[in-house]
């Protein structure tokens, strides 16, 4: 399991990492090759819950051009009672019209038979190239092959089958000590490019053996997504396919009552898990070398959000981050672009705690010392706007030569 360390995300005291990995109790997963990827690598994955009373919650892309699996899940799934998930990589099944919906429905039907559940309890997800029909000739065989590989420790095989341009694994397995007892949380995520919160551009599947009410699962997933996947950007691009699912088997017998200490601690653990995966996606970033965090305070909610996004998505800021260049003028231009007007706007900028701009005017500082600070793996930028107001954060990756190469050659 990939090592994770960040000064911005710390595990709560109730969480213990399980380095051997594995799924939460009541779940099995597997992956197989369906012939979608020319490399012959695994490209179809199956996740199944064995408990009859499983509950779930889901979030999907806000794109106005949602892929067929997203449309199908919204229209044909019991999103509060999912018992299985089927995923393919290498093909997004997006912008594929009626055929795409039919293919997604065929995937759902085959997975329902493989899992032994009704079709409306099976979610479908796809990721990969847009605008190309899904090659279904091997899909049914691939789903059956994945069923044959279902295992409680199949999380790594599952992840390999959903990955596309990911450079490293994004999965975790945690033990959570609640007042009512011990539960587990496991999760697998993929994503490296086409990343911009809205809600987020990725696939993420979370499992727990805690006993949750469907309303509790819905509440917790919604809150945690807002603090994790909605706070990241690699390239400012919103995917057609993003989905995040939380499934609770209840196999532990540990009940998480609403508005209890158990719910509070479980929520902290889920928040840690999703923020950790979100930071890993940014850190992958299709060739990324560094991760930035921009924190904006003051003004009002719409203003700080616009400023944070403008900085995180600025090619100039991202290129400077890649080069370890403390060029705060690029941050200043992004602030001004986000808040147009006659000005001048009295804003402050700190880079790695060094005050470089006060009231919109340069502050003398040690450039060599700051250059060394921004050459680290993680770099923090803080912007203060006039007024007390509110605050927000966005985690973002740099812009590298490798990112351009990967996306220039993606379909060729």
N, C-alpha and C positions, 0 to 999 in steps of 0.2 A: 504494500500500500504506500502511495506517494507520501513522503514527509511533508509536513506543512508547518510553516512558522511565519507569523506576521505580528508586528507590534500593534496592528489595528484590530485584530480578532483574537481574543483570549478565551479559552474554554472556561465555563463556569465550574465552581467547586463540585457540583453534583455529577460532572461528566468524567468518565474514564474512557480513554481510547482503547479499542480492541485491535491490536496490530495484526492479528491473524485474519481480520476481516470477517466476512460472512454476513448473511442476511438476518434481519430480525426474525424471531420465532414465528412460524406459521407461513413463511414465504420460501419459495424456490425459484431459481432463475437459471437461464441457459442461453447460449448463443450458437448460431450455426451459419453456414454459407448458403445463400440462395442464388448466387450468381449475379448479383447486382454490381458489386465492385469488380472491375477487371482484374484486380490483384488476386482474387479468390479468397480474400480475407473474410471472416465472419461479417455478415451484414443484416442478419435478422435475429431479433432477441425476443425472448418470452419471459414474462414474470407472472407468477401465479400465487395466489393466496389460498391456502387449504382450509381456512376457517369460514364457516357458512355465514357468519354475521359481520363480516368485514365492512368497515365504513371508509369513506374517502372524501377528498376535496380536490378541486382542480382549478388551475388558472391557465389561460391561453393568451396568445398574442392579440394585441389590439390592432393589428394590421387590417387595412381595408381590403386586402387581397389574401385572406386566409387560405391555407392549403386544405386539400380535401380531407385529411385526417382530422383537422381542427373542426371543420364544418360537420363532419360525421359525429365527432364526440359531443359537440354542442347539441346536435339534433337527435341522436339515437342512443345516448348513454345515460345510465343512472349515475351521475357524477358523484353522488353521495354514497354509492354502494358498489364501487368497482372491485372486482375480484381478480382481474388479470389485465395485463398490458402486453401488446405486441408492437414492436418497433422495428423499422428498417432504416438502414443508413445507405448513403450513396445516391439516393434519389429522394427529393423532397415531396414528390407527388403534389406539386403546386402548379397552378395555372394549367391544369390538365383537363378541365371541363367535366362533362358527365362521365367520361371514362375514368377519371381520377376518383370520383365518388364511388363508382362501381368497384374499382380495385380496392379502395379502402374498406368497402363493405365486405368484399371477399376475404381480405385479411382478417377482419373482425370475425367473420363466420368460421374461418379455419381455426383461429385462436380459441374461439369459444368451444369448438369441438375438442381441441387439444387440452383445454383446461377443465372441461366438464362443467361449464357454467353457461348461463344464457347470454346471448349476444349483447344485450344492453348493459352487461356488467364487464364488458371488455373495452378498454380504451385503445385507440390506435394512434401511433405517432410515426412520423417519417422525417428524415433529414438528409440533405444532399443537394444535388443540382435541381434547379427550378426549370419547369417548362418541358420536361421530358417524361413521356408516359412510363409508368412503373413496369419493368419487365416481369410479368407475373408468371412466366413459364416455370421458374424455379421457386417461386414464393411458397407455394403450398408444401413442397418437399422440404423447404427450409424451415417452415414452422413446425412440421412434424419432427425434423431432426433436432430442433431446439427443444421440443417437448422431451425427447429422449435424453437430453442432457440436463434436464431440470435438477437442481441440487440446492441444498441450504447454503452451500458455500459457492454458488454459481454467480456471485455478484461481479467478479472480475471478468468472467466470460461474457456476461450480459453487457458490461461496459465496453469491452472490445468490439462487440457487435453493433453498438450504437455510435461509436466514434467515427469522425470524418477527418478533419485536419488537426485534431487534438494531438499535441506533442507528448502529453503525459496523462496518466490516470487521474480521474476526479471522482473518487469514491471514498466512503468512510463507513465505519462501524463503531458505534458508541454504546456504552453502558451508562444508564442514567439512574442515579439513586434518588428516588422519590420518597416522601414520608410514608406512602402506602406500600412501597416495595420497589424492586429493581425492574426496569424495563430496558429495551434496546431500541436504538434508532440506527437504521442503515440508509444510505443514499448513494445514488449514482447520477452524475451529471456529465453532459458533453457540451462543448462550445468553445470556440476560439476566435471566430470571425463572424461578421454580421451581428454585432452585439451592440444594442442600445436599449435601455430600459423602456418598456412600454407594452407589457410589463418588463420583459427581458427576452433576449434572443438566445434561446438554449432549449435543451431538454433536461429535465430533472425529475427523478423518481425517488420518493422517500417512503420508507417502510418503518413501521413501529409495531411492537407486539403489545403496546398499551391498549387498554379498553377506553376508547373515546366515543363520545356521542358525535353524530355527524355534524351537529352545529358547532361543537368544540373544534373538530378538525377544520371546518370551514373558517372559523375565526382565527385560529392559530396560523394556518397557512397564509391567509390574507395579510395578517400583521407581519409575519416573518418575510414574506416576499417583498413587502414594501421596504424593509430594512436591508434587503440583500440584493436580489436580482433587479430591483428597480433602482439600485444605486450604482450600477456599473455601466461602463461604455468602453468598447474597444475601438469602434470606428463610426459610431453614430448611426448605424444601419439597423432598421427594424425588420426582423425576420417574418416570413409568412407562416412559420411552423412552430414557434416556441410554445412549450407546454411545461407545467410543473404539477406533479401529482403527489398527494400524500395519501397513503393507504395504511389503515390500522387493522391488524388482524385480531387483536384482543387475546392472543394466545397466552400472554403472561398472567392473565386474570387480574392484573393491577388496574384498578379503576381510577381514571383521572376525572374527578368531579369538577364541574364548572365553578369558577371563582373560588378555587381552593389553592392551598400551598402546592399541591401536586400539579395543578394546571400551571402555576407560576413557574415552577422548576422545569416542567416539561417544555414550556414555552421558551425558557432560557436556553435549554439544550437544542431545541429545534432552530432557534434563532442563530445560535453558534454554528450549527451544521450548515445552514443555508448561506450565512455570511462567509463561512470558510470556503464553500464551493464557489461562491460568487467571486471571491478574491483569486481563487485558482484559475477561473476562466479568464479574468483580466490578466493574470500573470502569464497565461499561455499566449493569448493575444496574437496568434499567427506571426511568430517571429519577434515577439516583444522581449525586450531586455530589462525593462524597469516598469514598476507600477507607481502611479501617482495617486494621491488623495487630495482633492480640493474641498476645503471647508469654507463655506460662505455664511456670514452672519450679518444681521442688520436688515434694513429695508422691510419688505413684506414677502409673503410666501412665493408669489409669482416672480418677484424680482430676483430673490436669491436662487431660485431654481433656474431661471434663465441664465444668470451669470455663471453658476456652477456648470451647466451644460455647455455654455459657450467656451469655457476654459477647457473642460474635459475633451471636447470634440474639435478644438482648434488644431489644425495640422501643424501650425507654427509652434504651439506649446508642446505638442506631442513629439515633434522633431527635436526640440530643445531638450526634452526629457530623455530622449534616446541618446543624445550626444553628451549628456551631463553638463548642459549649458545653463547657468542661472540667469537667463535673459528674461528678466521680469517685465520688460517692455511688451513682450508677447502676451503676457497675462493682462497687462493694462489695456492693450488694444481689444482683447476679448471682452473685458468688462465694459468698455465704452461702446462696443458694438451691440452688447446685450441691453444697454440702457441708453438709447439714443436721446439726444436733446441738446439744447444750447450749451449746457455745462458752464464751467468745468465741474465735474463730479468729484467731491472730496472722498476718495476711497483709500483704504490702506491695504498693503500687501506684505505678507510674511512668507519667506521660503525657509523651511526647516528651522523655524523660530527666529530667523533673522529679519528684522524690520527693514525692508528695502524701499518702501513707498509709504508716505504719510500724508493724508489729505490730498492725494493726487500728485505729490511732489517727491522727487527722489530723496532717499536718505543715505548718507555716506555709510559704507560698510566694507568689510574685508572681502574682496572678490575672490581671492585665492582660497580663503577658508570656506566660503559659500560654494565654490566650485567643487571642492572636495566633498562637501555635504550632499550635493545633488548627484554625485557619482555613485551613490549607494543603490541597492536594489529597490528601496522604497523611498519616495520623496513626497513631502507634504507641503502643500500650498494653502495659505489661509488668506481670505479676502474679507475685509470689513467694509460694509456699506453704511451710509448715514442712517442713524436711528438704532433703536434697540432691536425691534422686530423679531425675526425668527432665524433659524439656521438650517442648513442642509449640507449633505456631503455627497460626492460622487467619486468612485474609484475608477481609474482609467489607465490604459496601457499607452506606451510610447508608440511612435510611428517609425518603423524600421525598413531598411532595404528588403528584408526578408518578407515583410508583410506585402509589399508591392509585388515581389516575385511570385509569391503563393497565389495571390488573387489575379495576377496577369495570366497565370497558366492554369487556373482552376479547372476549366473544362477542356483544355487542350493537352 
